[in-house]
Protein backbone atom coordinates (compact mmCIF):
# COMPACT_ATOMS: atom_id res chain seq x y z
CA UNK A 1 0.00 0.00 0.00
CA UNK A 2 1.27 3.45 -0.86
CA UNK A 3 -0.09 6.79 0.29
CA UNK A 4 0.62 10.32 -0.86
CA UNK A 5 2.38 12.47 1.73
CA UNK A 6 2.88 15.99 0.43
CA UNK A 7 3.97 15.34 -3.14
CA UNK A 8 5.74 12.04 -2.39
CA UNK A 9 4.48 8.47 -2.45
CA UNK A 10 5.45 6.61 0.70
CA UNK A 11 4.93 3.00 1.73
CA UNK A 12 4.26 2.62 5.44
CA UNK A 13 5.24 -0.74 6.88
CA UNK A 14 2.06 -1.55 8.82
CA UNK A 15 -1.67 -0.98 8.89
CA UNK A 16 -4.20 -1.03 11.68
CA UNK A 17 -7.15 0.68 13.34
CA UNK A 18 -6.99 3.31 16.07
CA UNK A 19 -8.30 1.53 19.16
CA UNK A 20 -8.20 4.56 21.45
CA UNK A 21 -7.05 8.18 21.40
CA UNK A 22 -6.71 10.62 24.30
CA UNK A 23 -6.26 14.07 22.79
CA UNK A 24 -5.91 15.69 26.22
CA UNK A 25 -2.92 13.46 27.10
CA UNK A 26 -1.63 13.27 23.53
CA UNK A 27 -1.40 9.52 22.98
CA UNK A 28 -3.38 6.55 21.76
CA UNK A 29 -3.19 2.91 20.70
CA UNK A 30 -3.45 1.14 17.35
CA UNK A 31 -4.74 -2.43 17.00
CA UNK A 32 -2.64 -4.16 14.34
CA UNK A 33 -2.34 -7.81 13.33
CA UNK A 34 1.40 -7.26 12.76
CA UNK A 35 2.11 -7.19 16.50
CA UNK A 36 1.29 -9.29 19.57
CA UNK A 37 -0.67 -6.42 21.12
CA UNK A 38 -1.60 -2.81 20.70
CA UNK A 39 0.96 -0.29 19.45
CA UNK A 40 1.21 3.07 21.20
CA UNK A 41 1.54 6.34 19.30
CA UNK A 42 1.85 9.91 20.46
CA UNK A 43 0.66 13.25 19.15
CA UNK A 44 4.06 13.99 17.57
CA UNK A 45 3.76 10.78 15.51
CA UNK A 46 0.58 12.00 13.79
CA UNK A 47 0.46 13.96 10.56
CA UNK A 48 0.62 17.67 11.42
CA UNK A 49 -3.01 18.35 10.50
CA UNK A 50 -4.21 15.69 12.99
CA UNK A 51 -2.15 16.71 16.02
CA UNK A 52 -4.86 18.86 17.60
CA UNK A 53 -7.71 16.35 17.17
CA UNK A 54 -9.79 15.98 20.33
CA UNK A 55 -12.50 13.54 21.33
CA UNK A 56 -13.14 10.24 19.61
CA UNK A 57 -12.57 11.36 16.00
CA UNK A 58 -9.57 9.04 15.49
CA UNK A 59 -11.09 5.98 17.17
CA UNK A 60 -12.01 3.29 14.64
CA UNK A 61 -10.13 5.00 11.79
CA UNK A 62 -7.84 2.95 9.56
CA UNK A 63 -4.21 4.07 9.68
CA UNK A 64 -0.87 3.25 8.09
CA UNK A 65 2.32 3.61 10.12
CA UNK A 66 5.92 2.66 10.63
CA UNK A 67 7.14 1.24 13.94
CA UNK A 68 10.27 1.34 16.06
CA UNK A 69 11.24 -0.43 19.25
CA UNK A 70 11.04 1.90 22.25
CA UNK A 71 13.53 2.06 25.11
CA UNK A 72 11.22 -0.22 27.11
CA UNK A 73 11.34 -2.91 24.40
CA UNK A 74 7.76 -2.35 23.21
CA UNK A 75 6.95 -1.29 19.67
CA UNK A 76 5.88 2.32 19.09
CA UNK A 77 4.10 3.62 15.98
CA UNK A 78 5.68 6.47 14.01
CA UNK A 79 4.59 8.43 10.93
CA UNK A 80 0.90 7.64 11.56
CA UNK A 81 -1.32 8.55 8.58
CA UNK A 82 -5.08 8.16 8.11
CA UNK A 83 -5.98 5.77 5.29
CA UNK A 84 -8.93 6.67 3.12
CA UNK A 85 -11.11 3.56 2.83
CA UNK A 86 -13.61 3.48 -0.04
Secondary structure, DSSP 8 states (H G I E B T S, - for coil): --EEETTEEE--SEEEEEEEEETTTTEEEEE-TTSSS-EEEEGGGB-GGGTT--TTTTTT-EEEEEEEE-TTS-EEEEEEEE----
